[in-house]
């Protein structure tokens, strides 16, 4: 079993598709934030899974994931217990130690 997920031929085909869309192999190392020679190496020996997934995202024009600004982290207990009950549970847990 090999650790390469994307074969060299498939990687070169994806690069050709990106060339048609106006992204050069030189720009690819900027997109992937890797060295200049890394895309050439992947074209010779194949690419690992994370590169295959990132390349698919670039081809499909999927932007990087960003956390929505209005999401607030909530205490897990808040869904089930009132504030007074949460405080007593928290203090009981703290006193147990």
C-alpha positions as CSV (number, residue, x, y, z in Angstrom):
1,X,0.0,0.0,0.0
2,X,1.3,3.4,-0.9
3,X,0.8,6.7,1.1
4,X,0.0,8.5,-2.1
5,X,-3.7,9.1,-2.6
6,X,-3.5,11.0,-6.0
7,X,-1.4,9.4,-8.7
8,X,1.2,11.4,-10.6
9,X,-0.9,11.2,-13.8
10,X,-4.0,12.4,-12.0
11,X,-2.1,15.3,-10.4
12,X,-0.7,16.3,-13.9
13,X,-4.3,16.1,-15.3
14,X,-5.5,18.4,-12.5
15,X,-2.7,20.8,-13.2
16,X,-3.7,20.9,-16.8
17,X,-7.3,21.7,-15.8
18,X,-6.0,24.5,-13.6
19,X,-4.0,25.9,-16.5
20,X,-7.2,26.0,-18.6
21,X,-8.7,28.1,-15.8
22,X,-5.8,30.5,-15.6
23,X,-3.9,29.1,-12.6
24,X,-0.3,28.3,-13.4
25,X,1.8,25.7,-11.7
26,X,3.9,28.5,-10.3
27,X,0.8,30.0,-8.6
28,X,-0.1,26.6,-7.2
29,X,2.7,26.7,-4.6
30,X,1.4,30.0,-3.4
31,X,-2.1,28.5,-3.1
32,X,-0.9,25.5,-1.2
33,X,1.7,27.5,0.7
34,X,4.5,25.1,-0.2
35,X,7.9,25.3,-1.8
36,X,8.4,26.0,-5.5
37,X,9.5,22.4,-6.2
38,X,6.8,20.7,-4.3
39,X,4.1,20.7,-7.1
40,X,6.8,19.3,-9.5
41,X,7.6,16.6,-7.0
42,X,3.9,15.7,-6.7
43,X,3.7,15.6,-10.5
44,X,6.5,13.0,-10.5
45,X,5.5,10.7,-7.6
46,X,1.9,11.5,-6.8
47,X,0.3,13.6,-4.0
48,X,-0.9,12.7,-0.5
49,X,-4.5,12.8,0.5
50,X,-4.5,16.3,2.0
51,X,-3.1,17.7,-1.3
52,X,-5.8,15.8,-3.3
53,X,-8.5,17.3,-1.1
54,X,-7.1,20.8,-1.4
55,X,-6.7,20.5,-5.1
56,X,-10.3,19.4,-5.5
57,X,-11.3,22.5,-3.5
58,X,-9.3,24.7,-5.7
59,X,-10.7,23.1,-8.9
60,X,-14.3,23.5,-7.5
61,X,-13.5,27.1,-6.4
62,X,-14.4,26.3,-2.7
63,X,-13.2,29.1,-0.5
64,X,-11.4,28.4,2.8
65,X,-13.6,27.7,5.8
66,X,-14.1,30.5,8.2
67,X,-16.0,30.5,11.5
68,X,-19.2,32.6,11.3
69,X,-18.9,35.8,13.3
70,X,-22.1,35.5,15.2
71,X,-21.6,32.0,16.7
72,X,-21.1,32.1,20.4
73,X,-19.8,29.2,22.5
74,X,-22.3,28.1,25.1
75,X,-21.9,26.1,28.2
76,X,-23.1,22.6,27.6
77,X,-25.1,22.6,30.8
78,X,-27.1,25.7,29.7
79,X,-29.2,23.6,27.4
80,X,-30.5,21.4,30.2
81,X,-30.4,23.3,33.4
82,X,-31.3,26.7,34.8
83,X,-28.6,29.2,35.8
84,X,-29.1,28.5,39.5
85,X,-28.9,24.7,39.0
86,X,-25.7,25.1,36.8
87,X,-24.0,27.1,39.6
88,X,-24.9,24.4,42.2
89,X,-23.6,21.6,39.9
90,X,-20.4,23.5,39.2
91,X,-19.8,24.2,42.9
92,X,-20.5,20.6,43.7
93,X,-18.0,19.4,41.2
94,X,-15.4,21.9,42.5
95,X,-16.0,20.8,46.1
96,X,-15.6,17.2,45.2
97,X,-11.9,17.6,44.6
